[in-house]
Amino acid sequence: MKLWDLYRGKDFDIKPSLERIKKALSYIGNPQRAYPSILVGGTNGKGSTCAFLESILRHHGYKTGWFVSPHLVEENERWRIRGVPISDEELNWYVKDLKRVFEKFSLTYFEAATLIALKLFADKKVDVAVMEVGMGGRWDATKASEPLMACVTNAERDHTRWLGKNVEEIAYDKLYLSENVDIFVVGSPRYPLYPKALEMGLRCFAVAGLDFTYWGVSESGRTLLKDYRFGKYHFSDLELGLLGRWQADNGALALTLALLFTDLEEKKLREALGKTKWEGRMEVLRRNPLLLVDGSHNPYAVGKVVKEVKKLFGEVLFLFTGLKGKDWETSMEVIRRYSDKIALTEISYHRGEGLRKLYQKAKELGFRKILLLDSPQEAVSLEEDVCALGSLYLVGEIKSAFASEKRLVS
């Protein structure tokens, strides 16, 4: 049994509180205290920052635990040791072993997933755990890891139902990740994140653009962190394994966290950054015709991806979907600014927006060409260049279909 099966249809139940997860951890002996944790939160980029950070630490000899959210294809992706997802057998064992604890403390799906991670990492005797925050910061279950360090990448409009109706309130919520940590890093000096941190009187150990500076480029299918400076450290022309100019932001933040955690060797650092992989982020599944997938799901991130894709690949067909409760309408408006054609599909996930509603919005926005796909799987057989975005669940369904096609061909 996988955790997804146990919580089927209840995976997005949210009950803001840290009390349940803390009691559950205490009940099983507080495994989170067996190793240091580094917590990465923010609206966009937290997954990529975690990927860079985990790779840097692993390449420097640390046995890493890595908690990911959400998964794309297989639920096992959420829990990784040395970068490798755990096996079906291991996951089934932990679900069965901890099921009574989930029930005793009425844990939500994400709390249960966090509990598995913290217990697994203790059992595997990791040297350090890299934890990706699920949502926000004030009540996120990952805070129960009692992290040594934490950071916030940025604060944009997302999850407004729970985090606040505007970016100021959202930033305020995310900055609560600073509670009870020794080192807190801020990934953006811009409004509202750093100004809000100052207003809250937070002690920020390092702030992007102030304490550590950098700039990067994305060209000819490569992303480079051209220049990075932090105190006595200076690195140039660090190639990043992830595509997109904004990955310089994530790479620089991960590098700063790593430098604050341990001493680094430049040769190992270059190898770690260059070999970093993170599924579903400007990921090219096929080049001819192009099939690129990206999990961006809020207007700010969608805008960045659309602009970068057009710069790197020229005219492409954007395949889009949305989730109920998300601001997908604004994301579609962003796509319309850069293209007059769009493909739409409906995902199988129960929170997926209906195709009829997606189509109505596209017509309202005046797209010249609107292609409707019965399922995300059809994207694999399209004969034109395609970039799929709007939901990580869409990415997962396309990746699964693409993998199946490759197996059939081989």
N, C-alpha and C positions, 0 to 999 in steps of 0.2 A: 504493500500500500504506500502511495506517495501522499505527501501532505496536501497537495492539490485535490486529491480525491476525498480526503477527510473533510475538507472545508469547501467542497464544491458549491458554488453559488454564494458563498459567504466570504470570498477572498478579499473583498473590498469593504468589509464591515469595519468601521472606524469608531473606536470608543476612547477618546483622548484621556490617557492616564498612564503613569509609569508604575502605579501601585501593583497591578497584576503581574507584570513581567519581573519586577523586583522580588515579589514574594515567591514567584516560581523559581527564580534563580537561587534565592536563599534556601528554598526547600530541597534543591538538588546539590547544595554545597558551594554555591557561588563560584562556578568554574571560571568566570570571567576574570578572576583575580590571579589566575595562573600565568598570565602573559600580558604585555602591554597592548593596548588597542589604539588605533588612529582612526578618527571619525571624519568622514568627508560628506558635507552637505552642500546644498545650494539648488537653485532652480535648474540650471543647465551646467553640463560639464562634469558633474560629480562622478559619473561612471568612468569617463575617460581619465579623470585625475586619479581615481583609484587604480585604473589599469596601469598607468605610468608608474605610480608609487609602488604598487606590488611588484612590478617588473624590476624596478631599481633595487628594492630590498632583496628580492630573490637572487638577482645577479651578484649581490654583495654577500651571498652565503647565508642569508636568513631563511629559515623555514617559515613560510608565510601561510596564514589563513586569510581567506578573502571572501567576504560576504557581499553578494550582488543582488540588486533588485531593479526591475523584475527579471524573470527569465525570458528567453526568446523562443526556444524550441523545446528543450527538456528542462524540467524543474530542477534537475541536479545542478544546473549551471549556477544556482544561487550560492552553493557552498563549494569552495575550492581550497585545495591544499597544494601549495607550490604552483598555483595557477591552473591546476587540473580539477575539473568538476568531480565530485565524489560519485561512486558507482550506484546503480540502482539498489544493489544489495545493502550498501551502507545506509542509504537514505531510508529504505524500508525498515531497517533495523532501528534507526533513531526514531522514526515515526511511531513504531510499535512500542518502543521502550519508554517514550515520553508522552504517549497518548493520554495516560491517566493524569499526568501533570497538566497537560493542556486543558483537560476537562475540569480538574480540581480548581484551577484558577481562572477558568472561563477566558482563556487566551484567544485573541483574534488570530487570523491567519498570519499576519506579519509578525506578531509577537511570538507565535509558535515557531516560525521560521528563524527568528532571531535567537530563540532559546536553543534550537538545534545547532545553530552556528557556534554559539558560545560554549556549548557542551562539547561539540565536535572538536573545536580548536584546542580545548584543554586535553581531551583524550589523545589527540595527535601530537601533543606537546609542541605546538608552534612557538616560534620565537617572537612573533608579532602578528597581530590581526589587523587587516585593513577592512574597515566597515563602511559600506555605502548607506547613507541615511535614506530611509524610505520616503518621508515627506516632512517638510518643515524642520523643526528643531526642538520646540518646547516640550512636546510629548512623544517624540519618536522613540520607539522601543530600543533602538540601537544605543541610546544614551545609557541604558542599563549596563552596557559593557564597561562602564567606569573608565572612559578613555584617558590616556595620558596626554594626547594631543587631539585637536579638532580644527577644522577649517570650514569656511563657507565660500563657495566659488563665486556666487553672485546672487542677486535677488531680482526676479522678474515676476510678472503676473502669471500665476498658476495656482491650482488648488484653492481658489478663492472661497469655496464653501467652508473650508476648514482653517485656512491660514490668515484670512483677512481680505477685505474688499479692495484694497489698493496695495501698491508695492511697498509703501512705508510699513504697513501692518505686517506684510509678508516678511520683510527684512527683519522686523522686530522679533517675529516668531523664530526665524532661522538663527538669529544671533544668540538664542538661548542655548545653542550647542556649546557655547563658551563656559557654561556652568561647570565648576569643579574640575577643570582641566588645567594642567600645568602650562601648556603652550597652545595659544589660539592664533590662527592665521586667517587673514581676510584677503580674499582673492580679487577684490575690486575696490579701488578708491572712490568710485563714482557713487553718486546719489542712487539709491538711498542707503546702500549697505554701510560704507564706512562712516558717513555722517550720523547714521543711526547708532552705530557702535560708540561713537564719541558721546552722543546724547545719553546713551545708557551707562556711560562711564566704564566701558569695558577696557581691560588691559590687553591690547593686541600685540603679540610678540613680533609679528611681521605683517606688513600691508603691501600688496602689489602696487607698484608704481611709486611707492615711497621708500620702503625698506629694501625691497628687491625690485629690480628693473629689468626689462627684457623687450625684445621685439622679434617678430617672426614673419615668415613669408610662406606662401604656398604657390609653387610654380612647377610646371612640367611634371605633374604627378607626384611631386615631393613636397613635404612640409619641413621647414627648417626653423629651429630656434636659433636665429642668427647671432644674438648677443644676450647674455644673461649675467647679471651682477648682483651679488648679495654679500655685503661685508667684504671679507678678503677673497671671496670666490668670484671667478670670472671664467665663463665658458663661451666659446664661439662655434657657430656652425654645427649645432647638434641636430642630427637628422631624427625626425620623429616617425614612428611607425604608423601613425594615424593621419589620415588626409583631412585637410581643412585648416585655413589660417588660424582659426580660433583654438586649434589644438596647441598653439604656442602658449596660450593662456593656461591651459590645463597642464601642459608639460612643465611650465615654469613653476606653477603652484606645487605640483608633485615634487619637483626638484627641491624646492624650499623646504617642504615637509621632511623630505629625506635627509637634507643637510642638518636640520634641527634634531633629527633622530640619531644620526650616526655619521661617521667619516666616510667619504666617498672617494673612489678611485676613478679618474677620468676615463680610462679605457673601459672599465666595467659599466660606467654610466652611459657612455656612448652606445655600447652594445645593448644595454637595457632599454634605452629610449627608442633605438632603431628597431628593436624586435618586439616592441609593444603591439599587441593585437587586442581589439575590443570589438566584438561582434555588433553589427547593426548601427555603426557610426560611420557614415560616409564609406560604407563597405561595398567594394566592387565585386559582385558575384560573377559577372561575365562582362567582357569588354566588347564583343562584337556579335550581335548588337549589345550596347551597354545595358546592363541591369545593375543599378546601384540602389542600395537600401540605406535609409537613415531613420532612426527612431525619434527624431524631433517631433514634439507634440504640443508646443505652445507657439504663439505667433512670433516671438523673438527668435527662437531657435529655427523655426521654419524659414524665416526671412534670411537668416545667415546661410542656411544650407542652399536655398534656391539661388541666391546670388553667387555662391561659390561654385555650384554645379554649372551654372551658365558660363561662368568665367573659365572653368576648366574644360568643359565638354561641349559648349555651344548650345544649340537647340536640342532639348530633350522633352519627352512627355512626362509630366509629373502625375504620378498615380497617388491619389490621396484618399484617406478615410478619417473618421473622427470617433471619439468616444462620447457617449452621453455625459453631460455634466462638465465637459471640457469646452474651452473657447475655440472650437474648431472653425466656427464661422469666420472669425478674424484671421485665422491661419489661411483659410481659403481666399480671403480678400488679399492677403499678402501674395499668394501665388498669382492671383489675377494681375497684380501690378507688373509682373515679369513675363507672363505668358497668357495667350488667349485660347489655349487648349488645355484640357485636363482629362484625366481618367479617374473614375470613381469606383470604389468597391465597398462591400460590407464584410467585416470580419466575423468570424464565428463566435468570438468572445461575447458573453451576454451583455456587456456594456457598450458594444459596438453600435454606432449610429446607423439608422436605417438608410438604405440606398435611395429611397424616394425623397427623404428629407435632404440628403446630400445633393441630389440632382436638382431639387427645387432651388437650393441656395446657389448652385453653379449657374443656373439659368438666370436668376435674379442679378448675378454679378456680370452677366454678359459674355461668358466664355463663347468663343466662336465655334469650337469643337468640344463636345462632351462625349467621352467614350465610357460606357458602362460595362463593368466586368461582373459576371455572376459570382465570382470568387477571387480572392487574391492569387490563387494558384494559376489563373490565366495569364498573370504577368510574365510568367516564365516563357510562354510561347509567343509573346508579342514580337513583331519583327522590326520594331523601331527602338531607338534609345529611350530608356525608361529610368526615372528616379522615383522610387516609392518612399513616401514619408507621411507623417501624421499620427503614427502610433507604433510603439514597439511591438504590439500584438500583430500588426500588419507585417512588420519585418519578420517576425517569427514564422508566420504562415507562409510567406514567400520563401524564406530560407529552407523551410521543411520541404516545400514543393520542389525547389531547385535541387536539393540533395537527393530527393527521390528520382528526379529525372536523370541526374548524373549516374545514379546506381543502375538505372535501366539501360542507359547508353553503354556503360562499361560492361 
